[in-house]
Amino acid sequence: MATAGSRVTPDTDLVPRCRAGDSQAWHELVTAYERLVYSVPRSYGLDREDAEDVTQATFAALLSGLRSLRDDQALLPWLGTVARRQTWRVIDRRRREREVLAREHPDRAGTDPAAGVSDPVDAYEEWTQRAWLHQGLTRLDPDCRRLLRALYLDDADPSYQAIAARLGKAVGTIGPARARCLHRLRSAMEDE
């Protein structure tokens, strides 16, 4: 896997190509930075699932906010800032869940706060985001819809190999197809 330091394409070339809708550039950008973004919430002690959520939210923010990035060289600090803010939101939500749990069930103080306690505002935000995402997915062709659902919405968290087998595709086609489909989804969602 490429890392930010081993890439040949500098951000100053990659970011404008992403803005122009170049799917290969999007693939290169995500491949270059996904592990780095994922490491931010992990360094704060979040578990794998929360870290994946933070990573997804960070790249979703990039997808919607790349056009407003003022300095193409500022991509890495921007990703770090967004990942930290997303991480802090999760930490704050977990703290609130623990407080509610402790008030409602003093005998269970210190237990896992994720055991059924949810914040109504967060639930509404999640529902709104899911509805928006669902609307965007309905505008895609069936192949892209199936691929993106398998990659990002499948609870089983399958590997590329499992997804390729399920969809009857070669493993090497999953990454490029993902980039193309994410670009199409972004375009569909920008039209809303």
Protein Blocks (a to p, Z undefined) as FASTA:
>chain_A
ZZfklpmbdfklmmmmmmnopaklmmmmmmmmmmmmmmmmmmnopafklmmmmmmmmmmm
mmmmmmmpmblklmmmmmmmmmmmmmmmmmmmmmmmmmmmmmmmmmlgoiafkgopacfk
lmmmmmmmmmmmmmmmmmpcfklmmmmmmmmmmmnlpafklmmmmnopafklmmmmmmmm
mmmmmmmmmmZZ
